[in-house]
Amino acid sequence: MSDEYNDKLEELNELIRSRGDNDDLPLRESYYLNNWYRYKQNLKELNKGQLENMRALYKGLKELSVDDRNFLAVKYDRPTIWKGKNKVRPNDEMIAGELGMEVKEYSKQRREIQRKLKSIMQRQREK
């Protein structure tokens, strides 16, 4: 899986070099995670700022353990679902059910991993 992230990072670096404007958003790991699937699906159409966001996310994800990365992917690296007439992101209750976990346990573990990711991404941004 690490090779997938290395390959994607190389592709992202090349695409970023070929784009213009830089939309510098504050670091909120949930923003990056909520766009993970969309970034992957629309890679060729992303602007420079979006590509830089995707690169920051992938660099952070690359430093997480495979288990932590996969845990986040279950919620964030997937399409939204239809709930009535609206498309929504699966909530913690839905994901916990899929994983056979208690909602409280799932939410706690997800938040811990997201804190790790945020710390990694902040450290990388300061370099």
C-alpha positions in Angstrom: 0.0 0.0 0.0 2.9 2.3 0.7 3.9 2.1 -3.0 0.4 3.3 -4.0 0.9 6.4 -1.8 4.4 7.0 -3.2 3.2 6.7 -6.8 0.3 9.0 -6.1 2.5 11.6 -4.3 4.8 11.6 -7.4 1.8 12.2 -9.7 0.5 14.9 -7.4 3.8 16.7 -7.3 3.9 16.8 -11.1 0.3 18.0 -11.3 0.9 20.7 -8.7 3.9 22.0 -10.6 1.7 22.4 -13.7 -1.0 24.4 -12.0 -1.2 28.0 -10.8 -3.0 29.5 -7.8 -2.5 28.4 -4.3 -5.6 28.3 -2.0 -4.0 28.1 1.4 -6.6 26.7 3.8 -6.2 26.3 7.6 -5.2 22.8 8.6 -8.3 20.8 9.7 -7.7 17.2 9.1 -11.4 16.5 8.9 -11.6 18.8 5.8 -8.9 16.8 4.1 -10.4 13.5 5.1 -13.9 14.5 4.0 -12.5 15.2 0.5 -10.3 12.1 0.3 -12.6 10.1 -1.9 -13.6 13.1 -4.1 -9.9 14.0 -4.6 -9.1 10.4 -5.8 -12.1 10.3 -8.1 -11.5 13.7 -9.7 -7.7 13.9 -9.7 -7.3 15.2 -13.2 -9.8 18.0 -12.7 -8.4 19.3 -9.4 -7.0 22.8 -9.2 -3.5 23.5 -7.7 -4.9 24.2 -4.2 -6.9 21.0 -4.2 -3.9 19.0 -5.5 -1.8 20.5 -2.7 -4.4 19.5 -0.2 -4.5 16.0 -1.6 -0.7 15.8 -1.4 -0.8 17.0 2.2 -3.4 14.3 3.1 -1.4 11.6 1.3 1.8 12.6 3.0 0.1 12.4 6.4 -1.7 9.1 5.6 1.6 7.6 4.5 3.1 8.2 8.0 0.1 6.4 9.8 0.2 2.7 10.3 -1.6 0.6 7.7 -4.2 -0.3 10.3 -4.8 3.3 11.2 -5.0 4.4 7.5 -7.4 1.6 6.7 -9.5 2.4 9.8 -10.0 6.0 8.5 -10.5 4.8 4.9 -13.6 2.8 6.0 -15.3 6.1 6.7 -13.7 8.7 4.5 -12.4 6.9 1.4 -15.8 6.1 0.1 -18.6 7.8 -1.8 -21.5 9.5 0.0 -24.7 7.6 0.2 -28.3 8.6 -0.5 -30.5 9.1 2.6 -33.9 10.1 1.4 -33.3 12.9 -1.2 -29.9 13.9 0.1 -26.4 12.5 -0.3 -24.7 12.1 3.1 -21.4 10.8 4.5 -21.9 7.7 6.5 -21.9 8.6 10.2 -20.1 7.0 13.1 -23.2 4.9 14.0 -23.3 3.4 10.5 -19.6 2.7 10.3 -19.5 1.2 13.8 -22.3 -1.2 12.7 -20.3 -2.2 9.6 -17.3 -2.9 11.7 -19.2 -4.7 14.5 -18.1 -2.1 17.1 -19.9 0.0 19.7 -20.4 3.5 18.5 -18.6 5.0 21.4 -15.6 2.7 20.9 -15.5 3.5 17.2 -15.8 7.2 17.6 -13.0 7.3 20.3 -10.7 5.3 18.1 -11.4 7.4 15.0 -10.8 10.6 16.9 -7.5 9.3 18.3 -6.3 8.4 14.8 -7.4 11.8 13.4 -5.5 13.5 16.2 -2.4 11.6 15.1 -3.0 12.5 11.5 -3.4 16.2 12.4 -0.2 16.2 14.4 1.7 14.6 11.5 0.2 17.1 9.0 1.0 20.1 11.2 4.6 18.9 11.6 4.9 18.4 7.8 3.5 21.9 7.1 6.0 23.5 9.4 9.0 22.0 7.4 
